[in-house]
Amino acid sequence: MRRWLSFLLVVWLVACSAATPAPTATPSPTPTPSGPLYLDPHQPVEARVEDLLSRMTLEEKI
């Protein structure tokens, strides 16, 4: 009797685990930068300069 219940338990666990879908990783649509563009050394120099200049005030530019 105990062996039969153990067998049914194993069958039930296998059936339940097969019935649940596996989680899938969904990539984010666009990677979000972790900081300002001008601090990223992998970006082109022109893009970094434009980003920095757009953040600066007129007093900082003079």
C-alpha positions as a printed Julia matrix, in Angstrom:
62×3 Matrix{Float64}:
  0.0    0.0     0.0
  2.78   2.44    0.92
  4.61   1.64   -2.29
  1.44   2.35   -4.31
  0.98   5.76   -2.64
  4.61   6.64   -3.27
  4.19   5.72   -6.92
  1.04   7.86   -7.21
  2.81  10.76   -5.54
  5.7   10.58   -8.0
  3.3   10.36  -10.96
  1.33  13.34   -9.64
  4.49  15.43   -9.15
  5.74  14.64  -12.65
  2.34  15.5   -14.14
  2.18  18.79  -12.26
  5.7   19.81  -13.21
  5.03  19.0   -16.87
  1.78  20.98  -16.84
  3.36  24.24  -15.66
  5.1   26.25  -18.38
  8.75  27.05  -17.95
  9.48  30.73  -17.29
 10.97  32.51  -20.27
 13.26  35.48  -20.07
 12.0   38.44  -22.04
 14.69  40.86  -23.11
 14.04  44.51  -22.46
 13.08  46.36  -25.66
 15.81  48.96  -25.33
 18.73  48.91  -22.92
 18.57  51.81  -20.54
 21.83  53.65  -19.96
 23.06  53.45  -16.4
 24.34  57.01  -16.41
 24.95  60.05  -18.59
 26.04  59.36  -22.16
 29.1   61.59  -21.85
 30.54  59.27  -19.17
 30.28  56.15  -21.36
 33.7   55.55  -22.99
 32.16  53.1   -25.47
 30.1   55.84  -27.15
 31.46  57.96  -30.03
 33.21  61.17  -29.01
 30.8   63.38  -30.97
 27.78  61.88  -29.2
 29.46  62.28  -25.83
 30.33  65.94  -26.53
 26.78  66.73  -27.7
 25.34  65.12  -24.57
 27.69  67.01  -22.28
 27.07  70.36  -24.0
 23.31  69.86  -23.8
 23.6   69.36  -20.03
 25.81  72.4   -19.4
 24.48  75.86  -18.6
 25.68  78.97  -20.42
 27.86  79.92  -17.44
 29.54  76.52  -17.49
 30.22  76.82  -21.23
 32.01  80.18  -20.89
